[in-house]
Amino acid sequence: MKSLLLTFLLFYSSFVFAQTEKEKIQWDKNRPLTWNDFRGKPSPSKDYKASTNSGMSISWSLSETGNKVALVDYEVKANFYPDQSWKKEDIRKKDYILAHEQLHFDISELHARKLRKALAEYKDGKNVEKELTAIYRKFENERRKMQSDFDAESVHSQIEEEELKWREYVKQQLEQYKAYAE
């Protein structure tokens, strides 16, 4: 049996796609974000007070026997990128804004769980790499849309009622997919 190891690392950045290794913090329910984690340079052109750069990474191992390729193992992580995340110094409601930024990270974890579930249910097809890439892209696109919807509906945390609805919704979703937590 010939073994083929393929590491496929993808992550989304609010501002850039990058191929280089960056410092990252992996999502952990026992390790919420703190303001010290936000080390990037603030964007003076943005009206909001902070920005979280988070995303998902995936790696997988495949085996190849003859002309059949099979998924052997995979790992999916939700990551926060401190050097690409920033805060402005004039934040008035610091705890409230930090909770908003944490929710962005939680949304990335939610989609990492959904992706883990999809991979757990995956049956090897004719073009495994292409199929796995398509699965990743599906959940990455959903993650991006949810991040955008969250900011749009809460107006970047300015509408507290919407903010609180989102917090409850994401909390429920994380619970629903808890079997796929790391």
Secondary structure as UniProt FT lines:
FT   STRAND          2..6
FT   STRAND          25..26
FT   TURN            29..30
FT   HELIX           35..37
FT   TURN            44..45
FT   STRAND          50..51
FT   STRAND          54..65
FT   TURN            66..67
FT   STRAND          68..80
FT   HELIX           82..84
FT   STRAND          86..87
FT   TURN            89..90
FT   HELIX           94..120
FT   HELIX           128..154
FT   TURN            155..158
FT   HELIX           160..176
FT   HELIX           178..180
//
